[in-house]
Amino acid sequence: MHSFSKAQRGFTLIEIMFAITIFAILMAVAVPSFLETVRNNRLVTQNNEFISALNIARSEALKRSSPVSICSSADQTACSGSLDWTTGYIVFDDPNSNGQADVGETVLQAWGAAPPEFTLTATNRNFVRFVGSGTANAGAEVFDLVRTGCVGNKARRINISFVGRVSTATVACP
């Protein structure tokens, strides 16, 4: 004779509801934290992209032993003359040192507009020129990179020193 066990397999309704509740609580805690991490990573990416552009301009000036400038540009071919660098920027050979991408001057590299949740603004000038020695000819310059809805110490300040060194710092939102 065979004896059949009538053991239940699976989960009861109470166990399933308990598991769903625990899952919902964990998601409520994890998702906002994850979204903030994604936002912070986007800010760091934008920061690093701009620093790379500045470093390219400086290294090209050193390599060429002649002035190379970077300026704000809305069309990635000519300087816009704006302190708002959110629209994009270009690095170009600037032998006449006027900070404008004139006819015959080569655009070395161009960057398009930043994502709409960011603003990148300069405090003083619409261009930065590096001379053949790698120094910033016009002196120190400061840029602020801010994400829309910025709270706390989440903005970035990008500094260019008199000697051409580029650095960044986390600062309070404006």
N, C-alpha and C positions, 0 to 999 in steps of 0.2 A: 504494500500500500504506500501510496505517496501522500506525504503531508504537504499541503500548500500553505505557505506563509502569506498572510494578508498584510504584510508590512506596506506602509504607504511610501510612495516615492514622490519627490517634488517638495514644493513649499506651500505652506498655508497662506491664506490671505493676510493674516497679521504679519507674518515674516516678510512677505513681499512689500507691504506698506511700510514696515520698519526700514527695510533696505532702501526704498525709494526716498524716504524722509532723510536718511543719512546721506544719500547721494545728493539730494537737493541742498542740504546744508553745506556740504563740501563744495559744491559748485558755486553757491552764493558767496563763499569766502574766496575761492580760487579765481573766478573769472574777473572780478574787478582788479585784483592784484596782477593778473596776467595782462590785462588791457593796459594798465599803467606801465608795465615793463615794456610792452610793445611801443607805447608812446615815447618812453624814454630812449629806447633804441633808435627810433626814427630821428629824435633830436640829435643824438650822438652821431648818427649817420650824416645828417645835414652839416653838423659841425665839422666832422672829419673831411667831408667833401670840399668845404670852403677852405679849410686849412691846407688841403692838398693843392688846391688851385693857387693859393699864395706861395706855397713852397715850390711849385712848378715855375711860377714867375721869377722867384728868387734864383732858383737853380739855372734857369735859362739866361738870366742876366749874368751870372757867374760864368757860364759856359761860353757865352757870346762876348763877354767883356764889353757889353754895351747895355744901355737902359732897356728894360722890359717892364711894361706896365700891365696892371689888371684894372678893369673898370666895370661898372655896372652897365648892363646891356639888355635891352628888351628884345632885340632881334638877333643877337649872337653874331653880329657882323660889325656893328658900330657902337660907340659909347653913348649911353643915354643921358649922361650928365646929372643923374639922380643920386641922392643919398640912399635910396631904397634899392638894395641889391637883390631883392626877392625875385625880380623879373629875370635874373640871370647875370652872367658876367663873362668876360673874355680876357684872355692873356694874349698880349701882342707885343711884337718888336716895336720899340718906341725910340728910334735914333735921334729924333728932334726933341725928345723929352717934354712934349706938351700934354701928355696924358690923354690924347685922342688917337683913335685908330684911323690915321689919315690914309689917303690913296697911296698905294705902294708899300705900306707897312703891313707886315704879315701877321694875321691872326694865328697864333700858335695853338690855341685850344679854346673851346667855347663850352659853357655850361648853360643849360636851359633853366627855366623858372623852377623855383623851389615848390614843393607841394603846397597847396592852399592853406594848410594849417600853420605855416611858418612865416615869420617876417625876419628879414636880415637887413639891418640898417647900419650905416656908417655915421659916426658922430661929426666928422669934419669935412671929408672929401669924397668925391665921386670916383676917384682913382687912387691907386697906390703904385708908385714907381720904384723899382729896384735898380740901382746903378750897377755898373760892371763889377764892383767889389762886393755886391750882395747886400749893401746897406739900403735902408729905406730913405731915399733922397729927401722926401718932404718931412721926415721925422715920424714920430709915433702916431699910430692910428688905432681906433677902437671900433669894433663892430659888435652889435648885439643881435643874437639869434634867439627868438622867442617863439614859443608854440602858442597858438590860440587857446585860450582857457588856462593859461599858465598860472599855477599856484605854488607858493612856497619858493624854495631855492631851486628852480628847475630851468631857468634861462641860462644861456651861455654867453660869455663875453670873450671875444677873440681880440687879442692885443698884438700889435706889431711894434716892436721896439725901434729905437733909433738905429740900432745896428742890423735891423732886418729880421730879428728872431721872432717867430710866431709862437704865441702861447695862448692857452685857453683856460678859463676859470668858470666855475659854476657860480651864478649870482642870483640874487632875489629877482623875482618877476617884477617888471615895471608897473 
